[in-house]
Amino acid sequence: MAPGWMAQGAGSVRKLSRRPWRSAVLLLVFLFAASPAGALERGLAAAQAAFDAGNFAHAATLARKLRSAKGDALASRAEMVRGEFLSEGEERLRRFEAGLADARRAVARGPGVPEAHLAVAVGLGLVARRTGGIKAHFEGWGTQARHHIDRALEINRDNAWAHAALGGWHLEIVHEGGLIGAAIYGASVHAGIEAYEHALVLDPDNVSVAWQCGFQLAGLGGEANRTRAEELLDRLLAREPRTALEGILRNSALPLKEALHRDDRAEIARLVAAGLGRRAVPAASGVPVSGKR
């Protein structure tokens, strides 16, 4: 569930421009007249611009300096992207844990901010992938993640990111725990797909949600799921990336689209595993292929 929500707020690359002030007096008036809320919005815009440009480490630093729920949530997303797409080995877990710490701080600072709760849910899922399903179960991470997703939906029922996170929660639980896990947590493939599709109705142009849903459906298999996955990936590939993260997602979507077109099931399994951080078992060989970099 991880990559889809991590681009939240990255609708377009914002190029911040600063108007040159000819008068030091005007500058002082501007600074002293600026409200804390205005300063926070400018700070968030600067951090978001760094995120959209692909400067994820800098975005996290800028966002943390704001000492706000939305700032910490953005820092969390930046760390998760660094771990998911730009790190390898144990560094991935360090980035995920840093992102989870940011997310928990965001909830403490703003329990009414849906982005904060979604950051915790996504962070728990990413850490669980690296540490294993058994530890995640006994630590109660699956239940905690669902609580935060439900809280985000209580705050805003029409939040597309929250519905996408719910879809990812259902499908990851089923993938990791099978029928037993599904029974314990009340998860199902049907509910997962339904939640993703609802997210796409709410935000049909959301590249990140389309990417995540496409990869999840390709991993599920079956003609209907793979046909829908191809549709979503086609939609994603038809548009030019507006941010660095959209470019990353687009680059990973193209090989999967081609594998789906060829019906190359071993390659589909490998690409889905790499994209979603799983272990895949290609049908041709039955030999597990690591999706955890």
C-alpha positions in Angstrom: 0.0 0.0 0.0 2.9 1.9 0.3 3.7 4.0 -3.0 0.2 5.1 -3.9 -0.4 7.5 -0.8 3.2 8.7 -0.6 2.7 11.3 -3.5 -0.2 13.0 -1.7 -0.2 16.8 -2.5 2.2 16.3 -5.4 -0.3 17.4 -8.0 2.2 19.6 -9.8 5.7 20.8 -9.4 5.5 24.2 -7.9 8.3 26.6 -8.9 8.6 29.0 -6.1 9.7 32.5 -7.0 10.7 35.3 -4.7 10.0 38.8 -5.7 13.0 41.0 -5.2 12.3 43.7 -2.7 13.7 47.1 -3.6 13.1 48.5 -0.1 14.5 47.1 3.1 11.6 48.9 4.8 9.1 47.0 2.8 10.8 43.7 3.6 10.6 44.5 7.3 7.0 45.4 7.1 6.3 42.1 5.2 8.2 40.0 7.8 6.6 41.5 10.8 3.1 41.6 9.3 3.2 37.9 8.3 1.0 35.7 10.4 2.2 32.4 11.8 -0.3 30.6 9.6 1.0 32.4 6.5 4.6 31.4 7.4 3.5 27.8 7.9 1.8 27.8 4.5 4.9 29.2 2.8 7.1 26.7 4.6 4.8 23.8 3.5 4.9 25.1 0.0 8.7 25.2 0.0 8.9 21.7 1.4 6.3 20.4 -1.1 8.2 22.0 -4.0 11.4 20.2 -2.9 9.4 16.9 -2.7 7.9 17.4 -6.1 11.4 18.2 -7.6 12.8 14.9 -6.2 14.8 16.5 -3.4 13.3 14.2 -0.8 15.9 14.5 1.9 15.8 18.3 1.7 12.0 18.2 1.7 12.0 16.2 4.9 14.4 18.6 6.6 12.3 21.6 5.6 9.1 20.0 6.6 10.4 19.0 10.1 11.5 22.6 10.8 7.8 23.6 10.6 7.0 21.7 13.8 3.5 21.1 12.7 1.3 18.0 12.0 1.2 18.7 8.2 4.9 19.3 8.1 5.7 16.1 10.0 3.3 14.2 7.7 5.1 15.5 4.6 8.5 14.6 6.2 7.2 11.1 6.7 6.2 10.8 3.0 9.6 12.0 1.9 11.4 9.4 4.1 9.1 6.7 2.8 9.8 7.6 -0.8 13.5 7.6 0.0 13.3 4.1 1.5 11.0 2.6 -1.1 12.7 3.9 -4.3 16.1 5.3 -3.5 17.6 3.0 -0.8 18.7 -0.6 -0.6 19.3 -3.2 2.2 19.1 -2.0 5.8 19.0 1.6 4.7 15.5 1.0 3.5 14.3 0.0 7.0 16.1 3.0 8.6 14.2 5.3 6.2 10.9 3.6 6.9 11.5 3.9 10.7 12.4 7.5 10.4 9.2 8.1 8.4 7.1 6.3 11.0 8.6 8.4 13.7 7.7 11.5 11.8 4.2 10.2 11.3 3.6 9.4 15.0 4.8 12.9 15.8 2.4 14.3 13.3 -0.6 12.5 14.9 0.5 13.8 18.3 0.6 17.4 17.0 -2.6 17.2 14.9 -4.9 14.3 15.8 -7.5 15.9 13.5 -5.2 15.9 10.4 -6.0 12.9 8.1 -2.6 13.0 6.4 -1.0 12.3 9.8 -3.1 9.2 10.4 -2.4 7.9 6.9 1.3 8.5 7.3 1.3 6.2 10.4 -0.7 3.5 8.5 1.6 3.5 5.6 4.7 3.6 7.8 3.5 0.6 9.8 3.0 -1.3 6.5 6.4 -0.5 5.1 8.2 -1.4 8.4 6.2 -4.6 8.5 7.3 -5.6 5.0 10.9 -5.4 6.1 10.6 -7.0 9.5 8.1 -9.8 8.7 4.5 -10.6 9.1 4.9 -12.6 12.3 6.4 -9.7 14.2 3.9 -7.3 12.7 1.0 -9.5 13.9 2.3 -9.8 17.5 3.1 -6.1 17.6 -0.4 -5.4 16.6 0.7 -3.3 13.6 -2.1 -4.5 11.3 -4.8 -3.4 13.8 -3.0 -0.1 14.5 -2.8 0.6 10.8 -6.5 0.0 10.3 -7.3 2.2 13.2 -5.5 5.1 11.7 -7.0 4.5 8.2 -10.5 4.5 9.8 -9.7 7.7 11.7 -8.7 9.4 8.5 -11.9 8.4 6.9 -13.9 9.6 9.9 -12.3 13.0 9.5 -12.9 13.1 5.7 -15.0 10.4 4.2 -14.1 11.6 0.7 -10.4 11.4 1.1 -9.2 9.3 -1.9 -5.8 8.6 -0.2 -7.6 7.1 2.8 -9.7 4.8 0.5 -6.5 3.7 -1.3 -4.8 3.0 2.0 -7.8 0.9 3.0 -7.5 -1.0 -0.3 -3.8 -1.6 0.3 -4.5 -2.7 3.9 -7.0 -5.4 2.8 -4.8 -6.8 0.0 -1.6 -6.8 1.9 -3.2 -8.6 4.8 -4.6 -11.2 2.5 -1.2 -11.5 0.7 0.8 -11.9 3.9 -1.6 -13.9 6.0 -3.7 -15.9 3.5 -7.1 -17.1 4.6 -6.1 -17.2 8.3 -4.8 -13.6 8.2 -7.9 -12.5 6.4 -10.2 -14.2 9.0 -8.3 -12.7 11.9 -8.3 -9.1 10.6 -11.5 -9.1 8.6 -9.7 -8.5 5.3 -10.8 -9.6 1.8 -9.7 -9.2 -1.8 -13.1 -7.9 -2.8 -13.1 -5.2 -0.1 -9.5 -4.2 -1.2 -10.4 -3.8 -4.9 -13.6 -2.0 -4.0 -11.7 0.5 -1.9 -9.2 1.2 -4.6 -11.9 1.7 -7.2 -13.7 4.1 -4.9 -10.4 6.0 -4.5 -10.1 6.3 -8.3 -13.7 7.5 -8.6 -12.9 10.3 -6.0 -9.7 11.2 -7.7 -9.5 9.7 -11.3 -6.3 11.6 -12.2 -4.3 10.4 -9.2 -1.3 8.8 -10.8 -0.1 7.3 -7.5 -3.3 5.5 -6.7 -3.6 4.2 -10.3 0.0 2.9 -10.0 -0.6 1.1 -6.7 -4.0 -0.4 -7.8 -2.5 -1.5 -11.1 0.4 -3.3 -9.4 -1.9 -4.9 -6.8 -4.3 -6.2 -9.4 -1.5 -7.6 -11.6 -0.3 -9.4 -8.5 -3.7 -10.9 -7.8 -3.8 -12.5 -11.3 -6.9 -13.6 -13.2 -8.0 -12.2 -16.5 -10.3 -9.5 -15.2 -7.8 -8.2 -12.7 -5.0 -8.1 -15.3 -7.2 -6.4 -17.9 -8.0 -3.7 -15.3 -4.4 -3.4 -14.4 -3.4 -2.8 -18.0 -6.1 -0.1 -18.3 -4.8 1.7 -15.2 -1.2 1.4 -16.4 -2.1 2.7 -19.8 -3.8 5.7 -18.2 -0.7 6.4 -16.2 1.7 6.0 -19.1 -0.4 8.3 -21.3 0.3 11.4 -19.3 3.6 13.2 -18.8 4.9 13.1 -15.3 4.4 16.3 -13.4 6.7 15.5 -10.4 9.8 13.5 -9.8 7.8 10.8 -8.0 5.3 10.5 -10.9 8.4 10.0 -13.1 9.6 7.2 -10.9 6.2 5.5 -10.9 5.9 5.8 -14.7 9.3 4.2 -15.2 8.4 1.2 -13.1 4.9 0.9 -14.7 6.2 0.5 -18.3 7.9 -2.9 -17.9 4.9 -4.3 -16.0 2.5 -3.1 -18.8 4.7 -4.8 -21.4 4.8 -8.0 -19.3 1.0 -8.0 -18.9 0.7 -7.6 -22.7 2.9 -10.6 -23.3 1.2 -12.5 -20.5 4.7 -13.3 -19.1 3.6 -14.5 -15.7 7.1 -15.0 -14.2 8.1 -11.5 -15.2 4.8 -10.1 -13.9 5.4 -11.8 -10.5 9.0 -10.4 -10.4 8.0 -6.9 -11.2 5.0 -6.8 -8.8 7.3 -8.2 -6.1 9.9 -5.5 -6.8 7.3 -2.7 -6.9 5.4 -3.8 -3.8 8.4 -5.0 -1.8 7.2 -8.6 -1.7 8.5 -12.1 -2.3 7.2 -13.5 -5.5 6.9 -17.2 -6.6 6.9 -17.3 -10.5 4.6 -19.9 -11.8 7.2 -21.3 -14.2 9.8 -22.3 -11.6 8.2 -22.2 -8.2 11.5 -20.6 -6.9 10.9 -17.6 -4.6 12.3 -14.4 -6.0 13.0 -11.6 -3.6 11.1 -8.4 -4.0 12.8 -6.9 -1.0 15.7 -4.9 -2.1 
